[in-house]
Each structure stands twice: as structure tokens, then as C-alpha cells.
Amino acid sequence: MSKLFMFEKPLGMRDTLPELYETKKRLRTEMADEMKQWGYQMVETPTVEYYDTIGASSAILDQQLFKLMDSQGYTLVLRPDMTAPIARLVSSSLKDAAYPIRLSYHSNLFRAQQHDGGRPAEFEQVGAELIGDGTVSADAETIALMIESLKRTGLEQFKLAIGHVGFVDALLVDIVGNKERAEALRRYLYEKNYVGFRSHVKGLKLSSIDKKRLEGLLKLRGGRDLFNDAEKLVESEQGQAALRELRELWAVLEDYGLSSFITIDLNLVLHMSYYTGTVFEVYSQELGVPLGSGGRYDELLQQFKRPAQAIGFGVRLDLLAEAIGQSAPIEKRTCVMFSRERRAEAIQNARDLRAEGEIVILQDLAGVTNVDQMSEEYDEIIYVIGKSKQGGPADE
Ligand SMILES: N[C@@H](Cc1c[nH]c[nH+]1)C(=O)O
């Protein structure tokens, strides 16, 4: 091995130390327990998939895919997303299961990074998919489940922004006339580059009324009241239908008692190109980036020959851990330090304490070079050293 790389990790790869490991484990368990109680069943899919199927339908940029080749020469990818593998699974291994199907997962995903110091290229996502149900009730269930599972982890200050692909697309095409010109504007929205959006709009050959309408889109963020403004802005039936759907969604989320977590953001555009309807993103007060997102993808399943409407979400565990702070409970650690002549007694001691649920490190004194430094690691040390005292307590 080249000495240069001995301590290096590939771009964007991270180690997880014990404290973060425990925090992530707690968060994963809380979320998984909540999803289980809503009837979502956990599944696992392979880490590697075929590039032609999963790589392409995952809607992740090609340059973000980790690619490898199998022994037959087929290109494989490390999965960048769980939604496409689940669509494959539902259309193959679960093809006889009746819709709607409720599945959940916690899986590591891989998205290659171009620069160092950026986001991790491998991260864990906890998510759920509700497949085969196109109702607004399914949209609301997915959003409510996301909120409730985040609440269960102890996250308090967060908001979920809801938008609709149908609305943004309809409004942009209404005004600029075709999909290509709309695409340039969508890109600014996706990058949340509103300054760029405004200056692009200024340069377009449009009437001042239409320019105002485009700028009006940026203001469509807030509570239920903005639906009235939005209705005036969009002309097409597609745009109006999207707004009716969102109004109904809001009403269902009120029935769940969760509307206080919601803002409507009608210029929300997400990274996955498979979204077709409602989309949403979760922000916590602590982070500048969304820690999870999701949406409706009614056309993805037909690529796998089992057409179905579907919706789901994914939460990034690394970002959730960052938002919540390392919060695994501090557990007491006891060390039973023994010398050889009392080894059997020490083993029994450790076994008894572990049976009571304690964390016990069993350590041969001869294996330690710096006893003082080692002692600092533990909350309690029980020395079982020296001559055996038959039946008596361990030496302190
Ligand atoms: N797979 C999406 C999240 C999602 C799940 N279901 C629908 N969307 C992502 O990684 O961003």
C-alpha cells in the first residue's frame, strides 16, 4: 500500500466513532419503531444494483454514482437511493402482494462527491414507501408518519415545507410557453438561487405582467392563506388541480393535528426527477440543509412493469444526529481487573454483573501498561487481584 494513502479515506467517506454510533442507533430504532406501529414492514435490498435499471431510475446525476463492473461485464452501481430498489422489489419479489403496500428501510446510500470537505458520500437513510395508493389520504399519511417518527426521536423544532410538482410545472409552462424554457427556471428553484431566478426573469422576453407573475411565485410560501393568491396566479387546469390537492392535504393534516408543523412552499423543487405530485422537505432549526424529503412518484413503478401510484420519504440519519446533538444516554461502564490466580472468580463476577444489565469490561491486569490512564475510562473498577480469598469479597 502506498504510504501516502495509509490514513486516508476515499473522498467523502467517514468513520463513525462510538458516541455517534450509539446516537444513530437510538434514532434509527425510534423511527423504525414508529413506522412499525403504522404497519410499515422493514425490507433490505442489495448494496449493489444494475446501472441500467436502478442507476438510471434513481434520478441521481451520473457523476454522483459509484460504478463498478461484475464478472460478466455488466455495470453495477452502489445504490444512491432506496426508492428505485423498492420499486424493483415490489415489481419482482413482491409482485403477488396486493396494493397498497407499506414498506420501510434503513440503509446506507452512496452519492459520490466532487470536492473534499463537503457532504459525506455514504450516509444512512431511514425511510418509508406507500405504494399503490394515489389518494390524498396516502400523501397525508406519509407526511404524518415522517413528522411523528421525527417527534419520537426527540426532535422538536422542525418544519415541513410542502409543494407540488404539478403546480410549479403548470405555472412555468403557462408563462414561458414551453418545457425547455421552464427548465431553466426550475433549475434556479431547485438550487434555491432566488437572486439568479429574478435576474433570469428580467432577461426574458415577456410582458411585465408575466414577469410579475413569475416573481409572484417566489412569494408563495406560508400558511393556508396563500392558496387564494396561488389560484389567481395559475391559469391551467393542471395548476388548479394541484392546488385543490394541496388544500385537501392541508385539511387532512389538520385532522391529524399536525398542521402547525407545515408550511406551504409552492416554489419547492426537489432533486429527484421521478416526482410527479406532492413534494416535501423537512427543516430543523439547527441545520441549514433539509434533513429529509419525499414526494409522490406515480410513474416510477411502470418502469418496472407494475404500474402504481406511490409516495414516500427518506430522512438522513447523519443530519438528524447533527440536528439533535449526540444524545445517546451515557451508560455506566465497569471494569473487572483481574490477576491470573483469580481469573475464574473475575469471570464469574463479570457474568453476574452483565446478567444484571451492566456493561462490564473484563481486563487481565497483565495486559495493561498504564493502569492509571486506563482507569479513567471507567466509572467503576473492581480489582480481583492478589491471593484468592475463598468465599470473601473481591479485593478493592
Ligand atoms: N428516495 C428519496 C426520498 C424518497 C423516498 N420516497 C420518495 N422519496 C431521496 O433519497 O431523496
The ligand as an SDF file (V2000), in Angstrom:
LIG
                    3D

 11 11  0  0  0  0  0  0  0  0999 V2000
  -35.5120    8.4890   -2.2060 N   0  0  0  0  0  0  0  0  0  0  0  0
  -35.7000    9.8950   -1.9310 C   0  0  0  0  0  0  0  0  0  0  0  0
  -36.6650   10.0850   -0.7700 C   0  0  0  0  0  0  0  0  0  0  0  0
  -37.9540    9.4490   -1.0830 C   0  0  0  0  0  0  0  0  0  0  0  0
  -38.4630    8.2950   -0.6330 C   0  0  0  0  0  0  0  0  0  0  0  0
  -39.6440    8.1210   -1.2520 N   0  0  0  0  0  0  0  0  0  0  0  0
  -39.8700    9.1060   -2.0540 C   0  0  0  0  0  0  0  0  0  0  0  0
  -38.8270    9.9500   -1.9690 N   0  0  0  0  0  0  0  0  0  0  0  0
  -34.3570   10.5340   -1.5940 C   0  0  0  0  0  0  0  0  0  0  0  0
  -33.3740    9.8600   -1.4090 O   0  0  0  0  0  0  0  0  0  0  0  0
  -34.2960   11.7600   -1.5120 O   0  0  0  0  0  0  0  0  0  0  0  0
  1  2  1  0
  2  3  1  0
  2  9  1  0
  3  4  1  0
  4  5  2  0
  4  8  1  0
  5  6  1  0
  6  7  1  0
  7  8  2  0
  9 10  2  0
  9 11  1  0
M  CHG  1   8   1
M  END
$$$$
